[in-house]
Amino acid sequence: MNLPYLEEFMEHLRARGRSENTLRSYERDLKGFLEFCEIRGVEPLEMDRRTMRSYPLYLKDLGLAPTSIARKISSVKSYYRFLTSRGYIHHNPTVVLIPPKIPRRLPRPLNLSSIVDGILKWEPESEEEALAKDMIILLYATGLRISELLSLREEDVDFGNGLIRVKGKGGKYRNVPILPAVRDILSRRAEAGRLFPIDRYKAYRLIRRAFERVAGTYGVHPHVLRHTFATHLLDGGADIKSVQELLGHSSIGTTQIYTKVSLRRLMEEYRKVWEDGETES
């Protein structure tokens, strides 16, 4: 059994600007869905709503987390919307699928001291360490996603005006201002050839190791730096609309989560001061 029109669906996603990582995720999710179809003995194009209703339970029985279940359901719904829009099927069976509710966890931003007293004062001893330091500084100073950083080219950098043109999700572009220190890093790396000649998995590893060695902070991944960038801007009084534009969020609701992070940090500081005052008295 095969998934009909899968290649055409993948080309459709590629034309809409989906990244290769996203495409691979779709392929994995749909491969798992095909296994579900085989177990139920139903051809994908003949899937009915009654059988489709059991798909979330099937995923749950596999021991998957709610986030994974929600993503797989989203992939399957996208696939069947495509089939319906092209006229390959007349009724979309995924209208009965309801993804599980996922509690939204507040991101934990890094301490400013771990960046300023740790990373910025760090003297790398190898090319890989120097690359890690450069990536960390750029991610923290710009709020880019790791995929956006690794895909940057020299022609994307406007050194004269201090801007980088970033291709974000959905193929949307935005301009992000850069500080002189960031401009110097990009200029130096441009002279050496490719700006960031590694894949995302190695980037994750280098950044994690850098924080473990320099700041004694464990489990740091590139997206934490994006969280930290946004939270520190809001802590400093930045306008939420400006932060939304810098991050490339299509909805301000996505950006508003960082206001909760800032409020939480404020309350933690307030509580600390209050407890210190009680101790002194």
N, C-alpha and C positions, 0 to 999 in steps of 0.2 A: 504493500500500500504506500502511495506517495501523496504528498500534499499538492493538489492541482494548482497551477499558476504561481508556484512559489517563486520562481525566478523572476517572473513579471512583477510580482509583489515587491521583491527586493529592489528591483530597478525603480519601481515607483517610489520607494522610500529613499533611495539614493538620489533620485531627481529632486526630492524635497529637502535635500541638504543633510540627511541623517549621517552621522559619522560612522566610520567602519566599526568602531566598538559597539555602537548602537545596533548596527546591522547584525553583528555576530550574536548579540543578545537576543534579537528577534529570531534568528535561526535556531538558537538553542531552545528558546521557549516553544517554538512551533514544532521542533523535533519531539519535545516532550508531549505536546498536544497530540501529535500523530500516534504516539504510543497509547495515549488514552483512547483514540479512535479505534486502534487495533484491538485493544482489550474489550471495548464495548461492541466490536464487530460492526462499526458504522463507517461508511465512506464519508470523508470530510464534506463533500458537496451534498450529501444526503442527511447531514446532521440535523436533528430536530431539537426543539426547545426542551423537551422532557429529558432527553439524554444530556443536553448541555447543562442543565441544572445540577447535574451530579459532578460536573468538572471541578468546582471549588472543593467539594468534599474529597474527591480523588486526590487533589493536591495536598489537602490537609492530612490525609492518611499517609502521604509520603513523608510527613514530618517537616514540611517546609514552613518557614516563618511567614507571618502575614505580609511582610514587605515583598517577599519572593512570590507569594500567591497573587498579590495585587499586580505585580509586574507581568506575570505570565498571563493573567486574565486580560490585561491591557493589550498585550501582543496579539492574543487570539481575537479580541474584539476588533483591532485594527485590520487584521487579515480578513475577517468576514465583512467588515465595512468596505474593504477594497473589492471583494468578490461581488458584493451587492451593487456597488457603484458601476462596475464593469458589466453588469448584467449576467454574470456567470451563475448567480443564484437569485431567486426572487424574494426569498424571505430570510432575514438575518436572524439566526438562532441565538446569537449572543446577547440579544436585548434582555434576556432573563438573567444574565450574569451580573452579580453585584459584588464588587471587590470588598474584601474585609476592611474594617476601619483600622487605621494605623495611628496610634498615638504619636503626635508630633513632638519629638524630643528637641529640646533646646540645644544648639551647638555649644560646645565648651571652647571659648577662645583662649588663646595662649596668653600668658603673662607677658607684659611688655618687657620685663627684665630678662626673660628667657631669650628674647630677640636682641635687645639692645646690649645687655651685659654678656650674653652668650654668643649668638651668631655674628653680630656686627664686629665684635672684638676678636673673633676667631681668626687664627692664622692657619689656613689649610696647608697640609703637607703633601698633597698629591693633586693631580689633575681632576680626579673624581671628587675630591673634597672641595676643590675650587668651584667645580660645576655645581655641587650641592649648595654651596653658599650663595652663588649667583642666582640659582633658581629660588631659593628661600627669600632672598631680598626682593626679587621681582614679584613673586606671588604675594608677599606681604604688602608691598608698596603699590600694587596695581589691583589686587583682588581678582586676578584672572583665574579661570579654571586651568587645571594642569594641561588639558587637551589644547586649550587656547594658547598657552605658553609654548608648548612643544611644536605647535604648527606655525609659530611666528617666523616670518622671513625678513630679510634685511629691508626689502622694499616696503614692508608694513610699518617701518619706523620712520617718522618724520623728525629727524634730529634737529632741524632748524627750529621747529615750533614746539618741540618737546611733546609729541603725541605718538601713540601707536594705534594703528587701525586693526581692530580685533574682529575676527570672524567667530561669532558665538553660535548658540543653538539655533537650529532652523535656518542656518546660513545668513543670519542677520549680522550686520556690521555695526560697530560702535567705535568711537574715538575715546581713548583713555589717556589722560595727561600723565607724564612721567617726570619724576624729580631728576635733577642733574646727576645724582649718584646712579640712578637706573639708566639714564642715557649713557653714562660712561661705561657701565657694564655691557650694554648692548653694542656700543661702538667697539669695545675691545673684543667681544665675541664675534662681531661681524668681520673684523679683520682676520680672525683665525679661521673663517669658513662658515659652516652652518652655525646658527645661533645655539641650538640645543639638539645635538645629534644623538639622541637616545630615545628609547620608547618609554611609555608611561610607567611600565612595571619597574624598570630600572630607576626612573625618577622617584617613584614611591620609596624604593629601597634606600637610595642615597639620602633622601630627606629624612627618613626615619632614623637612619644611622647617625646623621649629623646631629639631630636633637638629642639622641641618646648619649653621644660622646661629649657634646659641648655643653648642653644645658641640663643633662640628667633627666630629660623629659621623654617618656616612652609612648609609643603608639601614635606619634604625630604623622598625619598624612597630608598631602597637599591641600585638600579641601578645608582643613582646619585653618590654614593660613588665610583662605578666603573669608572664613567666618571671622577671623581675628581682624582682618582689614576692615570689614563692615562694622564690627562692634566698636573698634577703637575710633572710627570716624564718628559714629553716633555718640560715643562717650565724649568726644571733643566738640560736640554741638553741630555736627554736619546735618544738613537738611535731608530728610529721608528720600525725597524725590531725586536728589543729586546722587545719593548712594545707590538708588535703584538704577539710574542711568549708568553709573560706573560698573555695576555688577552685570548689567545686561539682562535684568529681570523683566519679563513681559508684563508681569502683574506686580503691583506694589504690595499686594498681600504676601508675596514671597519674601519681600524685603522687611516687612513689618515684624517678622520673627526676631530680627536683631534688636528691635526696640525692647522686646521682652528680655533679651539677654542683657542689655544695658541696664534695665531696671533691676534685674536680679543681681547684677554686679554691684549696683548702687546700694541695694538692701544688705548685701553681704558686708560691704564696707561700713554701713551704718551700724549693723549688728556688732561688728568687730569693735568699733569705737565705743559703743554702748557698754559692751562687756568689759573692755579695758578700763572704762571709767568706773564701773562697779568694782573691779578688782583693786583699783587705786584707792577707792574710798574705804 
